[in-house]
Structure formats: C-alpha cells, structure tokens
Amino acid sequence: MRLFDRIAALIPAPLASRRLPIEASLVSLFSLAWVVEARDPYTGGHLWRVSEYARLVADRLGLAQAEAGRVALGGFLHDLGKIGIPDSVLLKAGQLSDEQYAVIRTHPEVGRRLVARHPLGAIVMDAVHLHHERPDGKGYPLGLSEPGIPLTASIVGVCDAFDAMTSARPYRRPMPIERALEIVREQRGTQFDSRCADALVDLGRSMALLHIAGHSEDGIPLRECHACGPTVVLTKAHRIGEPVFCPACGTGYETRAGSDALIATGKTANASDLIPAPDMDLIDRLIAKLDVSS
Ligand SMILES: [Fe+2]
C-alpha cells in the first residue's frame, strides 16, 4: 500500500468524505494563517480586515469575481511567514534595531517557502512573497519596481499598510482613517501602486471601509480593553454575558446587551482562558465567499 493510501485509510470515513479536496486544502491554508494571528495579541482581526479591504480594492479595479477571491485569500495569508519570526522581535514594543528589522524582513521569504509545496500555494504566492515590494524599488525581498510587481501583491501591500496604520499597537492608538488615507495618497507611486492607492482612497471617501476598520468580522467591532486598547476579539458564537479576556494583558470582561463597551469582572485569565483557537466558523464563511476553483 502506498504511503498516501495508508494515511487516507487512517481518516475516519465521515471526516474523509466531509469536504472536497479543494475545500480541505483551503481549510488548511486558512488554519495556517491563523497561527500568525494567534502569535500577536495586537493583531486581532488583521488578516480578516486586510482580506476584506483587498477584495473591495480588487472589485473597484474591475477584477473578475474569481480573481477578487484569490486576492482576498492572499490578503488573509500574506503574513504567513511571520510564523518564523521570534517573539522577541515580532512582539517588541517600540523601535527595532537594524538587526531585528533585518529579521522581520525575512518573513516574505519564509512565507514563500512555507506555501511553495502547498496544493493551493500558487494562488497566494504573489501576496505572501511580494506584498512588501514598492513601485520605487525600495521594497523587499526582491527590490522589484513598478511594472514588475504583480497586481495582487500591490493590492495586499496597500491594504496591509492601511490596516497597520488604523490599528492599535502597544505603543500607540489607531490612526484616524482620514489621516491614513492621506498618507496612502501621499505615497502613491512611491510606496504604493498608484491604481491600488487611488482605489483604496476612493473607497474610503465613499465610506466603504467603515464596517471593516476596527472590526474583526462583519458586524463585530473590536472591543476595548481598558488598559491595552481595542484588542478583544469576539466571535459570532459569543453570547452576551460570557466572559472574555484581553489577549494582551489577561484582564477579564463581560459583555452587556446593547453596548459595545466591556465591563471588567475583576478576574484575570488563566492559561487555558488564553489558548488561541482558529475561528472555524469564520473560516467556513470565508471559504463560502471564495471562488478559487476556476
Ligand atoms: Fe508583511
């Protein structure tokens, strides 16, 4: 019996037949991406937001539905290579040294290697490997310039930067959307592809980004930890009154009906309260929205 057949024989029949192979591959890609989200408590919802922004920009640029789906998937996977960055660098608050910055800059190459052999790796390769390239050639890892950067990578690049600016970090509050869009406009053609920057700015003007910024999922705003800022991610499965904890400092809260504010409970998370888990319901909803089979 071949190795593949031996492994397949170990999978219980109901599980083996539950998903089509392409769907199973998508689940494995999304689950991989979640490892990155789990590593950094300050990036709750970052992958979902970049994915949603990227889909809107792709639509705005007139890309076909299947292509926009690929861009959205690339947005979710783009930072996969951060799995390979040590906590001391990835989670450092404040200025990185030159050596530490050099380590951060390896993440697109780490990501490229990780997805290279994945069955659906080719779909997300440009986003994973090239989202930090810049039209002026000052990006990394390859230092490509304007006509040589794939559109998917350019779309994900500007959306990633916009989300970084408008999200909280341990050392700063989120930047207002209008200011972040000004920076995107100022950097069009240098840091950001002009078409993608213009599309994102137009979307911002038409208020199409408001339901994504500061949210971790459709209709679910990030909740504010009193000490750390907007770090608390609720899922659609959350029930009013259930305990939640800030993933950054462990402060315990509960939710109240009719209010986005959290009420401190005086409890502190124990180790099991902070176990990160992929939101499989969200992954299923994201896969249902994709059309990457064509
Ligand atoms: Fe990145």
Boltz pocket constraint, residues with backbone or C-beta under 6 A from the ligand:
constraints:
  - pocket:
      binder: B
      contacts: [[A, 78], [A, 79], [A, 107], [A, 131], [A, 132], [A, 160]]
      max_distance: 6.0
